[in-house]
Amino acid sequence: MVSWRKTTNSKLIVALFCLAFSGCTFIIQNPAFAPPKSKKPNLFRGVYHVHTQYSHDSKAPLELVMETAQKAGLDFVVVTDHNNMNGANVYQDMNAPKPPLLVFGNEISTWHDGHLGALGIKETPPNTGETAKIVEFIHNQGGYAVPAHPDSKRKPWTNWNIENFDGLEIYSLSDIFYVDTFRLILKAFFFTPKHFLKSVLKTPEPALKLWDSQLLSGRRIAAFGSIDSHLKFRPLGRHIENLLLHFQAVTMYVLADELDEKKMIDALGHGRSFIAFEMRGIAQDFSFTAETNGESAGMGESVSAESAVRLMVKSPQEGTIRLIHNGRTIRETEGTALTYESSEPGFYRVEIDRGGEIWIISNPIYVTPQESS
């Protein structure tokens, strides 16, 4: 009898332990949702801003990054280790199968202005206190400069006098953990991955307003959804943080001819992409296009306002669709489609909500003024 009770109690303790840790961050690392079963041509799904063992504050091996990306059904991962690109040479020597394709950038710690992402460079920029020179170095290599987590409470971007950056992180997963780490860890013990993500991934209103304010300058600035992933702990060679959770939190979809490093970087740098929070639904069937006089454009591209431009949005599932022109909502509808005609120049972008929170954020289509004769 005593033996039976001990066995039962042991099983109960194990069951309670597993239940407590069946959430998002520790021990039982279940996926939040199933990835798409099929792929759309010329559309690639991945994550941006991942740190590996070559960053001073992460212990994620390249092999684990690739393995986790496969579990998440990703085509690419953008690695941005701090102030070095050492992982790129190691990756080249691995001759790893693709997908996933690892694309190597850099997260540069400037002396005074915050962290700056760099895509499309082959060398680490010079260590200088003049951030403008770092941006110039990136551009001279044909790359793209992207301020990281610009409205972070810990490490915000502060130098808005620099006006030639190419993109902006409008969402950074790491920011939510820096704000309320203890509460989120407790929540992770008891919530399933999907419910955890739904509870913490909220509409990034301040960052969206910041992005709009920068776009109103007339510049073309691509939006990036960042996971800023670090694995801080790896006792005895085992990771106790859920990298799969990171890889399923914020997805970037990229429109490109093929899964090629340069083409992916150029598509991201020019905003031929959109951002999705896919625990609210797989987003690969989203589209946002413009047509006028036989001319067509997609995200990151432009059309002329010589005559009315027809803007068309298709949502993969029912949602609240908002069409935004120059930072102001000009049409909102419930459903799976929105069509709008306009001759007003400026930038047009789309947001879609589900359940009252953000699901999809498009990059802009730019309508340029009619040329004077």
Contacts in CASP RR format, 6 or more apart in sequence:
PFRMAT RR
TARGET T0000
AUTHOR 0000-0000-0000
METHOD contacts of the structure
MODEL  1
MVSWRKTTNSKLIVALFCLAFSGCTFIIQNPAFAPPKSKKPNLFRGVYHV
HTQYSHDSKAPLELVMETAQKAGLDFVVVTDHNNMNGANVYQDMNAPKPP
LLVFGNEISTWHDGHLGALGIKETPPNTGETAKIVEFIHNQGGYAVPAHP
DSKRKPWTNWNIENFDGLEIYSLSDIFYVDTFRLILKAFFFTPKHFLKSV
LKTPEPALKLWDSQLLSGRRIAAFGSIDSHLKFRPLGRHIENLLLHFQAV
TMYVLADELDEKKMIDALGHGRSFIAFEMRGIAQDFSFTAETNGESAGMG
ESVSAESAVRLMVKSPQEGTIRLIHNGRTIRETEGTALTYESSEPGFYRV
EIDRGGEIWIISNPIYVTPQESS
18 27 0 8 1.000
18 28 0 8 1.000
20 189 0 8 1.000
20 190 0 8 1.000
21 27 0 8 1.000
21 28 0 8 1.000
21 189 0 8 1.000
22 28 0 8 1.000
22 30 0 8 1.000
22 192 0 8 1.000
23 30 0 8 1.000
23 188 0 8 1.000
23 189 0 8 1.000
23 190 0 8 1.000
23 191 0 8 1.000
23 192 0 8 1.000
23 193 0 8 1.000
23 196 0 8 1.000
24 32 0 8 1.000
24 188 0 8 1.000
24 191 0 8 1.000
24 192 0 8 1.000
24 193 0 8 1.000
24 196 0 8 1.000
24 197 0 8 1.000
24 242 0 8 1.000
24 245 0 8 1.000
25 185 0 8 1.000
25 188 0 8 1.000
25 189 0 8 1.000
25 241 0 8 1.000
25 242 0 8 1.000
25 245 0 8 1.000
26 188 0 8 1.000
26 189 0 8 1.000
26 240 0 8 1.000
26 241 0 8 1.000
26 242 0 8 1.000
27 240 0 8 1.000
29 242 0 8 1.000
29 243 0 8 1.000
29 244 0 8 1.000
29 245 0 8 1.000
30 192 0 8 1.000
30 193 0 8 1.000
31 71 0 8 1.000
31 72 0 8 1.000
31 193 0 8 1.000
31 244 0 8 1.000
31 248 0 8 1.000
32 192 0 8 1.000
32 193 0 8 1.000
32 194 0 8 1.000
32 196 0 8 1.000
32 197 0 8 1.000
32 245 0 8 1.000
32 248 0 8 1.000
32 279 0 8 1.000
33 194 0 8 1.000
33 248 0 8 1.000
33 278 0 8 1.000
33 279 0 8 1.000
33 281 0 8 1.000
33 282 0 8 1.000
35 45 0 8 1.000
35 72 0 8 1.000
35 73 0 8 1.000
35 74 0 8 1.000
35 282 0 8 1.000
36 45 0 8 1.000
36 73 0 8 1.000
36 282 0 8 1.000
36 284 0 8 1.000
39 75 0 8 1.000
39 284 0 8 1.000
40 284 0 8 1.000
40 285 0 8 1.000
42 255 0 8 1.000
42 256 0 8 1.000
42 257 0 8 1.000
42 258 0 8 1.000
43 253 0 8 1.000
43 254 0 8 1.000
43 255 0 8 1.000
43 284 0 8 1.000
44 75 0 8 1.000
44 76 0 8 1.000
44 253 0 8 1.000
44 254 0 8 1.000
44 256 0 8 1.000
44 259 0 8 1.000
44 264 0 8 1.000
45 73 0 8 1.000
45 74 0 8 1.000
45 75 0 8 1.000
45 76 0 8 1.000
45 251 0 8 1.000
45 252 0 8 1.000
45 253 0 8 1.000
45 254 0 8 1.000
45 284 0 8 1.000
46 69 0 8 1.000
46 74 0 8 1.000
46 75 0 8 1.000
46 76 0 8 1.000
46 77 0 8 1.000
46 78 0 8 1.000
46 100 0 8 1.000
46 251 0 8 1.000
46 252 0 8 1.000
46 253 0 8 1.000
46 254 0 8 1.000
47 69 0 8 1.000
47 72 0 8 1.000
47 74 0 8 1.000
47 76 0 8 1.000
47 77 0 8 1.000
47 78 0 8 1.000
47 227 0 8 1.000
47 229 0 8 1.000
47 246 0 8 1.000
47 247 0 8 1.000
47 250 0 8 1.000
47 251 0 8 1.000
47 252 0 8 1.000
48 78 0 8 1.000
48 80 0 8 1.000
48 224 0 8 1.000
48 225 0 8 1.000
48 226 0 8 1.000
48 227 0 8 1.000
48 250 0 8 1.000
48 252 0 8 1.000
48 268 0 8 1.000
49 78 0 8 1.000
49 80 0 8 1.000
49 107 0 8 1.000
49 148 0 8 1.000
49 169 0 8 1.000
49 172 0 8 1.000
49 224 0 8 1.000
49 225 0 8 1.000
49 226 0 8 1.000
49 227 0 8 1.000
49 228 0 8 1.000
49 229 0 8 1.000
50 60 0 8 1.000
50 65 0 8 1.000
50 77 0 8 1.000
50 78 0 8 1.000
50 79 0 8 1.000
50 80 0 8 1.000
50 227 0 8 1.000
50 229 0 8 1.000
50 246 0 8 1.000
51 57 0 8 1.000
51 58 0 8 1.000
51 60 0 8 1.000
51 79 0 8 1.000
51 80 0 8 1.000
51 81 0 8 1.000
51 82 0 8 1.000
51 107 0 8 1.000
51 228 0 8 1.000
51 229 0 8 1.000
51 230 0 8 1.000
51 231 0 8 1.000
52 58 0 8 1.000
52 60 0 8 1.000
52 61 0 8 1.000
52 62 0 8 1.000
52 65 0 8 1.000
52 79 0 8 1.000
52 81 0 8 1.000
52 87 0 8 1.000
53 59 0 8 1.000
53 60 0 8 1.000
53 61 0 8 1.000
53 62 0 8 1.000
54 81 0 8 1.000
54 84 0 8 1.000
54 86 0 8 1.000
54 87 0 8 1.000
54 90 0 8 1.000
55 81 0 8 1.000
55 82 0 8 1.000
55 84 0 8 1.000
55 107 0 8 1.000
55 230 0 8 1.000
56 82 0 8 1.000
57 82 0 8 1.000
57 230 0 8 1.000
57 232 0 8 1.000
58 81 0 8 1.000
58 229 0 8 1.000
58 230 0 8 1.000
58 231 0 8 1.000
58 232 0 8 1.000
59 231 0 8 1.000
59 232 0 8 1.000
59 233 0 8 1.000
59 234 0 8 1.000
59 239 0 8 1.000
60 229 0 8 1.000
60 230 0 8 1.000
60 231 0 8 1.000
60 239 0 8 1.000
60 243 0 8 1.000
62 87 0 8 1.000
62 90 0 8 1.000
62 91 0 8 1.000
62 94 0 8 1.000
62 96 0 8 1.000
62 102 0 8 1.000
64 231 0 8 1.000
64 239 0 8 1.000
64 243 0 8 1.000
65 77 0 8 1.000
65 79 0 8 1.000
65 102 0 8 1.000
65 243 0 8 1.000
66 77 0 8 1.000
66 96 0 8 1.000
66 100 0 8 1.000
66 102 0 8 1.000
68 243 0 8 1.000
68 244 0 8 1.000
68 247 0 8 1.000
69 76 0 8 1.000
69 77 0 8 1.000
69 99 0 8 1.000
69 100 0 8 1.000
69 247 0 8 1.000
70 99 0 8 1.000
70 100 0 8 1.000
71 244 0 8 1.000
71 247 0 8 1.000
72 244 0 8 1.000
72 247 0 8 1.000
72 248 0 8 1.000
73 99 0 8 1.000
73 100 0 8 1.000
74 99 0 8 1.000
74 100 0 8 1.000
74 247 0 8 1.000
75 99 0 8 1.000
75 100 0 8 1.000
75 101 0 8 1.000
75 259 0 8 1.000
76 99 0 8 1.000
76 100 0 8 1.000
76 101 0 8 1.000
76 102 0 8 1.000
76 103 0 8 1.000
76 254 0 8 1.000
76 259 0 8 1.000
76 264 0 8 1.000
77 100 0 8 1.000
77 101 0 8 1.000
77 102 0 8 1.000
77 103 0 8 1.000
77 247 0 8 1.000
78 103 0 8 1.000
78 104 0 8 1.000
78 105 0 8 1.000
78 119 0 8 1.000
78 268 0 8 1.000
79 87 0 8 1.000
79 102 0 8 1.000
79 103 0 8 1.000
79 104 0 8 1.000
79 105 0 8 1.000
80 105 0 8 1.000
80 106 0 8 1.000
80 107 0 8 1.000
80 117 0 8 1.000
80 118 0 8 1.000
80 148 0 8 1.000
81 87 0 8 1.000
81 104 0 8 1.000
81 105 0 8 1.000
81 106 0 8 1.000
81 107 0 8 1.000
82 106 0 8 1.000
82 107 0 8 1.000
82 109 0 8 1.000
83 106 0 8 1.000
83 107 0 8 1.000
83 108 0 8 1.000
83 109 0 8 1.000
83 124 0 8 1.000
84 106 0 8 1.000
84 124 0 8 1.000
85 104 0 8 1.000
85 105 0 8 1.000
85 106 0 8 1.000
85 121 0 8 1.000
85 122 0 8 1.000
85 123 0 8 1.000
85 124 0 8 1.000
87 104 0 8 1.000
88 104 0 8 1.000
88 105 0 8 1.000
91 102 0 8 1.000
91 104 0 8 1.000
96 102 0 8 1.000
98 259 0 8 1.000
99 259 0 8 1.000
101 259 0 8 1.000
101 260 0 8 1.000
101 261 0 8 1.000
101 264 0 8 1.000
103 119 0 8 1.000
103 261 0 8 1.000
103 264 0 8 1.000
103 265 0 8 1.000
105 117 0 8 1.000
105 118 0 8 1.000
105 119 0 8 1.000
105 120 0 8 1.000
105 121 0 8 1.000
106 117 0 8 1.000
106 118 0 8 1.000
106 121 0 8 1.000
106 124 0 8 1.000
106 125 0 8 1.000
107 115 0 8 1.000
107 116 0 8 1.000
107 117 0 8 1.000
107 118 0 8 1.000
107 148 0 8 1.000
108 115 0 8 1.000
108 116 0 8 1.000
108 117 0 8 1.000
108 118 0 8 1.000
108 124 0 8 1.000
108 125 0 8 1.000
108 134 0 8 1.000
109 115 0 8 1.000
110 116 0 8 1.000
110 129 0 8 1.000
110 131 0 8 1.000
110 134 0 8 1.000
110 159 0 8 1.000
111 128 0 8 1.000
111 129 0 8 1.000
111 131 0 8 1.000
112 129 0 8 1.000
112 131 0 8 1.000
112 158 0 8 1.000
112 159 0 8 1.000
113 131 0 8 1.000
113 157 0 8 1.000
113 158 0 8 1.000
113 159 0 8 1.000
113 162 0 8 1.000
114 147 0 8 1.000
114 148 0 8 1.000
114 155 0 8 1.000
114 156 0 8 1.000
114 157 0 8 1.000
114 158 0 8 1.000
114 159 0 8 1.000
115 147 0 8 1.000
115 148 0 8 1.000
115 149 0 8 1.000
115 155 0 8 1.000
115 157 0 8 1.000
116 131 0 8 1.000
116 134 0 8 1.000
116 135 0 8 1.000
116 145 0 8 1.000
116 146 0 8 1.000
116 147 0 8 1.000
116 148 0 8 1.000
116 157 0 8 1.000
116 165 0 8 1.000
117 145 0 8 1.000
117 146 0 8 1.000
117 147 0 8 1.000
117 148 0 8 1.000
118 125 0 8 1.000
118 134 0 8 1.000
118 138 0 8 1.000
118 143 0 8 1.000
118 144 0 8 1.000
118 145 0 8 1.000
118 146 0 8 1.000
119 143 0 8 1.000
119 144 0 8 1.000
119 146 0 8 1.000
119 265 0 8 1.000
119 268 0 8 1.000
119 269 0 8 1.000
120 138 0 8 1.000
120 141 0 8 1.000
120 142 0 8 1.000
120 143 0 8 1.000
120 144 0 8 1.000
120 262 0 8 1.000
120 265 0 8 1.000
121 137 0 8 1.000
121 138 0 8 1.000
121 141 0 8 1.000
121 142 0 8 1.000
121 143 0 8 1.000
122 141 0 8 1.000
123 141 0 8 1.000
125 134 0 8 1.000
125 137 0 8 1.000
125 138 0 8 1.000
126 133 0 8 1.000
126 134 0 8 1.000
126 137 0 8 1.000
128 134 0 8 1.000
131 159 0 8 1.000
131 162 0 8 1.000
132 162 0 8 1.000
134 145 0 8 1.000
135 145 0 8 1.000
135 162 0 8 1.000
135 164 0 8 1.000
135 165 0 8 1.000
138 144 0 8 1.000
138 145 0 8 1.000
139 145 0 8 1.000
139 164 0 8 1.000
143 166 0 8 1.000
143 265 0 8 1.000
144 166 0 8 1.000
144 167 0 8 1.000
144 222 0 8 1.000
144 265 0 8 1.000
144 268 0 8 1.000
144 269 0 8 1.000
145 164 0 8 1.000
145 165 0 8 1.000
145 166 0 8 1.000
145 167 0 8 1.000
146 165 0 8 1.000
146 166 0 8 1.000
146 167 0 8 1.000
146 168 0 8 1.000
146 169 0 8 1.000
146 222 0 8 1.000
146 224 0 8 1.000
146 269 0 8 1.000
147 157 0 8 1.000
147 165 0 8 1.000
147 167 0 8 1.000
147 168 0 8 1.000
147 169 0 8 1.000
148 155 0 8 1.000
148 157 0 8 1.000
148 169 0 8 1.000
148 172 0 8 1.000
148 226 0 8 1.000
148 228 0 8 1.000
149 155 0 8 1.000
149 156 0 8 1.000
149 157 0 8 1.000
149 169 0 8 1.000
149 172 0 8 1.000
149 174 0 8 1.000
149 175 0 8 1.000
149 226 0 8 1.000
149 228 0 8 1.000
150 156 0 8 1.000
150 157 0 8 1.000
150 168 0 8 1.000
150 169 0 8 1.000
150 207 0 8 1.000
150 210 0 8 1.000
151 157 0 8 1.000
151 175 0 8 1.000
151 206 0 8 1.000
151 207 0 8 1.000
151 210 0 8 1.000
152 172 0 8 1.000
152 174 0 8 1.000
152 175 0 8 1.000
152 178 0 8 1.000
153 175 0 8 1.000
153 178 0 8 1.000
153 179 0 8 1.000
154 175 0 8 1.000
154 178 0 8 1.000
163 217 0 8 1.000
163 219 0 8 1.000
164 219 0 8 1.000
165 221 0 8 1.000
166 221 0 8 1.000
166 222 0 8 1.000
166 269 0 8 1.000
167 221 0 8 1.000
167 222 0 8 1.000
167 223 0 8 1.000
167 224 0 8 1.000
167 269 0 8 1.000
168 207 0 8 1.000
168 210 0 8 1.000
168 211 0 8 1.000
168 214 0 8 1.000
168 221 0 8 1.000
168 222 0 8 1.000
168 223 0 8 1.000
168 224 0 8 1.000
169 207 0 8 1.000
169 224 0 8 1.000
169 225 0 8 1.000
169 226 0 8 1.000
170 204 0 8 1.000
170 207 0 8 1.000
170 208 0 8 1.000
170 210 0 8 1.000
170 211 0 8 1.000
170 223 0 8 1.000
170 224 0 8 1.000
170 225 0 8 1.000
170 275 0 8 1.000
170 361 0 8 1.000
171 204 0 8 1.000
171 207 0 8 1.000
171 225 0 8 1.000
171 226 0 8 1.000
171 250 0 8 1.000
171 275 0 8 1.000
171 361 0 8 1.000
172 225 0 8 1.000
172 226 0 8 1.000
172 227 0 8 1.000
172 228 0 8 1.000
173 201 0 8 1.000
173 226 0 8 1.000
173 227 0 8 1.000
173 228 0 8 1.000
173 229 0 8 1.000
173 246 0 8 1.000
173 249 0 8 1.000
173 250 0 8 1.000
174 226 0 8 1.000
174 227 0 8 1.000
174 228 0 8 1.000
174 229 0 8 1.000
174 230 0 8 1.000
175 228 0 8 1.000
176 184 0 8 1.000
176 200 0 8 1.000
176 201 0 8 1.000
177 184 0 8 1.000
184 200 0 8 1.000
187 196 0 8 1.000
187 199 0 8 1.000
187 200 0 8 1.000
188 196 0 8 1.000
191 199 0 8 1.000
193 242 0 8 1.000
193 244 0 8 1.000
193 245 0 8 1.000
193 248 0 8 1.000
193 279 0 8 1.000
194 279 0 8 1.000
196 245 0 8 1.000
197 245 0 8 1.000
197 248 0 8 1.000
197 249 0 8 1.000
197 277 0 8 1.000
197 279 0 8 1.000
198 279 0 8 1.000
198 280 0 8 1.000
198 357 0 8 1.000
201 249 0 8 1.000
201 250 0 8 1.000
201 277 0 8 1.000
201 279 0 8 1.000
201 357 0 8 1.000
201 358 0 8 1.000
202 357 0 8 1.000
202 358 0 8 1.000
203 353 0 8 1.000
203 357 0 8 1.000
203 358 0 8 1.000
204 358 0 8 1.000
208 351 0 8 1.000
208 361 0 8 1.000
211 221 0 8 1.000
211 223 0 8 1.000
212 324 0 8 1.000
212 326 0 8 1.000
212 327 0 8 1.000
214 221 0 8 1.000
215 221 0 8 1.000
215 326 0 8 1.000
215 327 0 8 1.000
215 347 0 8 1.000
215 364 0 8 1.000
216 326 0 8 1.000
216 327 0 8 1.000
218 346 0 8 1.000
218 347 0 8 1.000
220 270 0 8 1.000
220 271 0 8 1.000
220 300 0 8 1.000
220 364 0 8 1.000
220 366 0 8 1.000
222 268 0 8 1.000
222 269 0 8 1.000
222 270 0 8 1.000
222 271 0 8 1.000
222 273 0 8 1.000
222 300 0 8 1.000
222 363 0 8 1.000
223 271 0 8 1.000
223 273 0 8 1.000
223 275 0 8 1.000
223 361 0 8 1.000
223 363 0 8 1.000
224 252 0 8 1.000
224 268 0 8 1.000
224 275 0 8 1.000
225 250 0 8 1.000
225 252 0 8 1.000
225 275 0 8 1.000
226 250 0 8 1.000
227 246 0 8 1.000
227 247 0 8 1.000
227 249 0 8 1.000
227 250 0 8 1.000
229 243 0 8 1.000
229 246 0 8 1.000
229 247 0 8 1.000
231 239 0 8 1.000
231 241 0 8 1.000
231 243 0 8 1.000
232 241 0 8 1.000
233 239 0 8 1.000
233 240 0 8 1.000
233 241 0 8 1.000
234 240 0 8 1.000
248 278 0 8 1.000
248 279 0 8 1.000
249 277 0 8 1.000
249 279 0 8 1.000
250 275 0 8 1.000
250 276 0 8 1.000
250 277 0 8 1.000
251 275 0 8 1.000
251 276 0 8 1.000
251 277 0 8 1.000
251 278 0 8 1.000
251 283 0 8 1.000
252 268 0 8 1.000
252 273 0 8 1.000
252 274 0 8 1.000
252 275 0 8 1.000
252 276 0 8 1.000
253 273 0 8 1.000
253 274 0 8 1.000
253 275 0 8 1.000
253 276 0 8 1.000
253 283 0 8 1.000
253 284 0 8 1.000
253 286 0 8 1.000
254 264 0 8 1.000
254 267 0 8 1.000
254 268 0 8 1.000
254 272 0 8 1.000
254 273 0 8 1.000
255 267 0 8 1.000
255 272 0 8 1.000
255 273 0 8 1.000
255 298 0 8 1.000
255 299 0 8 1.000
256 263 0 8 1.000
256 264 0 8 1.000
256 266 0 8 1.000
256 267 0 8 1.000
256 272 0 8 1.000
257 263 0 8 1.000
267 273 0 8 1.000
270 300 0 8 1.000
271 299 0 8 1.000
271 300 0 8 1.000
271 363 0 8 1.000
272 298 0 8 1.000
272 299 0 8 1.000
272 300 0 8 1.000
272 301 0 8 1.000
272 363 0 8 1.000
273 299 0 8 1.000
273 363 0 8 1.000
274 283 0 8 1.000
274 286 0 8 1.000
274 288 0 8 1.000
274 299 0 8 1.000
274 360 0 8 1.000
274 361 0 8 1.000
274 362 0 8 1.000
274 363 0 8 1.000
275 360 0 8 1.000
275 361 0 8 1.000
275 362 0 8 1.000
276 283 0 8 1.000
276 286 0 8 1.000
276 359 0 8 1.000
276 360 0 8 1.000
276 361 0 8 1.000
277 357 0 8 1.000
277 358 0 8 1.000
277 359 0 8 1.000
277 360 0 8 1.000
280 354 0 8 1.000
280 355 0 8 1.000
280 357 0 8 1.000
280 359 0 8 1.000
281 316 0 8 1.000
281 317 0 8 1.000
281 354 0 8 1.000
281 359 0 8 1.000
282 316 0 8 1.000
283 316 0 8 1.000
283 359 0 8 1.000
283 360 0 8 1.000
284 316 0 8 1.000
285 314 0 8 1.000
285 316 0 8 1.000
286 314 0 8 1.000
286 315 0 8 1.000
286 316 0 8 1.000
286 352 0 8 1.000
286 360 0 8 1.000
286 362 0 8 1.000
287 312 0 8 1.000
287 313 0 8 1.000
287 314 0 8 1.000
288 298 0 8 1.000
288 299 0 8 1.000
288 311 0 8 1.000
288 312 0 8 1.000
288 313 0 8 1.000
288 314 0 8 1.000
288 349 0 8 1.000
288 350 0 8 1.000
288 362 0 8 1.000
288 365 0 8 1.000
289 296 0 8 1.000
289 297 0 8 1.000
289 298 0 8 1.000
289 311 0 8 1.000
289 312 0 8 1.000
289 365 0 8 1.000
290 296 0 8 1.000
290 297 0 8 1.000
290 298 0 8 1.000
290 303 0 8 1.000
290 309 0 8 1.000
290 310 0 8 1.000
290 311 0 8 1.000
290 312 0 8 1.000
290 348 0 8 1.000
290 365 0 8 1.000
290 367 0 8 1.000
291 297 0 8 1.000
291 303 0 8 1.000
291 309 0 8 1.000
291 310 0 8 1.000
291 312 0 8 1.000
292 303 0 8 1.000
292 304 0 8 1.000
292 305 0 8 1.000
292 306 0 8 1.000
292 307 0 8 1.000
292 308 0 8 1.000
292 309 0 8 1.000
292 310 0 8 1.000
293 306 0 8 1.000
293 307 0 8 1.000
295 303 0 8 1.000
295 304 0 8 1.000
296 303 0 8 1.000
297 303 0 8 1.000
297 365 0 8 1.000
297 366 0 8 1.000
298 365 0 8 1.000
299 362 0 8 1.000
299 363 0 8 1.000
299 364 0 8 1.000
299 365 0 8 1.000
300 363 0 8 1.000
300 364 0 8 1.000
300 365 0 8 1.000
300 366 0 8 1.000
301 365 0 8 1.000
301 366 0 8 1.000
302 365 0 8 1.000
302 366 0 8 1.000
302 367 0 8 1.000
302 368 0 8 1.000
303 309 0 8 1.000
303 365 0 8 1.000
303 366 0 8 1.000
303 367 0 8 1.000
303 368 0 8 1.000
304 367 0 8 1.000
304 368 0 8 1.000
304 369 0 8 1.000
304 370 0 8 1.000
304 371 0 8 1.000
305 343 0 8 1.000
305 344 0 8 1.000
305 345 0 8 1.000
305 367 0 8 1.000
305 368 0 8 1.000
305 369 0 8 1.000
305 370 0 8 1.000
306 370 0 8 1.000
306 371 0 8 1.000
307 343 0 8 1.000
308 341 0 8 1.000
308 342 0 8 1.000
308 343 0 8 1.000
309 341 0 8 1.000
309 342 0 8 1.000
309 343 0 8 1.000
309 367 0 8 1.000
310 339 0 8 1.000
310 340 0 8 1.000
310 341 0 8 1.000
311 323 0 8 1.000
311 339 0 8 1.000
311 340 0 8 1.000
311 341 0 8 1.000
311 342 0 8 1.000
311 348 0 8 1.000
311 365 0 8 1.000
312 337 0 8 1.000
312 338 0 8 1.000
312 339 0 8 1.000
313 321 0 8 1.000
313 323 0 8 1.000
313 337 0 8 1.000
313 338 0 8 1.000
313 339 0 8 1.000
313 350 0 8 1.000
313 352 0 8 1.000
314 336 0 8 1.000
314 337 0 8 1.000
315 321 0 8 1.000
315 335 0 8 1.000
315 336 0 8 1.000
315 337 0 8 1.000
315 352 0 8 1.000
315 360 0 8 1.000
316 336 0 8 1.000
317 336 0 8 1.000
317 354 0 8 1.000
318 334 0 8 1.000
318 335 0 8 1.000
318 336 0 8 1.000
318 354 0 8 1.000
319 334 0 8 1.000
319 335 0 8 1.000
319 336 0 8 1.000
319 352 0 8 1.000
319 353 0 8 1.000
319 354 0 8 1.000
319 359 0 8 1.000
320 332 0 8 1.000
320 333 0 8 1.000
320 334 0 8 1.000
320 335 0 8 1.000
320 352 0 8 1.000
320 353 0 8 1.000
320 354 0 8 1.000
320 356 0 8 1.000
321 332 0 8 1.000
321 333 0 8 1.000
321 334 0 8 1.000
321 335 0 8 1.000
321 337 0 8 1.000
321 338 0 8 1.000
321 350 0 8 1.000
321 351 0 8 1.000
321 352 0 8 1.000
322 329 0 8 1.000
322 331 0 8 1.000
322 332 0 8 1.000
322 350 0 8 1.000
322 351 0 8 1.000
322 352 0 8 1.000
322 353 0 8 1.000
323 329 0 8 1.000
323 330 0 8 1.000
323 331 0 8 1.000
323 332 0 8 1.000
323 338 0 8 1.000
323 340 0 8 1.000
323 348 0 8 1.000
323 349 0 8 1.000
323 350 0 8 1.000
324 330 0 8 1.000
324 348 0 8 1.000
324 349 0 8 1.000
324 350 0 8 1.000
324 351 0 8 1.000
325 342 0 8 1.000
325 344 0 8 1.000
325 346 0 8 1.000
325 347 0 8 1.000
325 348 0 8 1.000
326 346 0 8 1.000
326 347 0 8 1.000
327 347 0 8 1.000
330 340 0 8 1.000
330 342 0 8 1.000
331 338 0 8 1.000
331 340 0 8 1.000
338 350 0 8 1.000
342 348 0 8 1.000
342 367 0 8 1.000
344 367 0 8 1.000
345 367 0 8 1.000
345 368 0 8 1.000
345 369 0 8 1.000
346 366 0 8 1.000
346 367 0 8 1.000
346 368 0 8 1.000
347 364 0 8 1.000
347 365 0 8 1.000
347 366 0 8 1.000
347 367 0 8 1.000
348 364 0 8 1.000
348 365 0 8 1.000
348 366 0 8 1.000
348 367 0 8 1.000
349 361 0 8 1.000
349 362 0 8 1.000
349 363 0 8 1.000
349 364 0 8 1.000
349 365 0 8 1.000
350 360 0 8 1.000
350 361 0 8 1.000
350 362 0 8 1.000
351 358 0 8 1.000
351 360 0 8 1.000
351 361 0 8 1.000
351 362 0 8 1.000
352 358 0 8 1.000
352 359 0 8 1.000
352 360 0 8 1.000
353 359 0 8 1.000
END
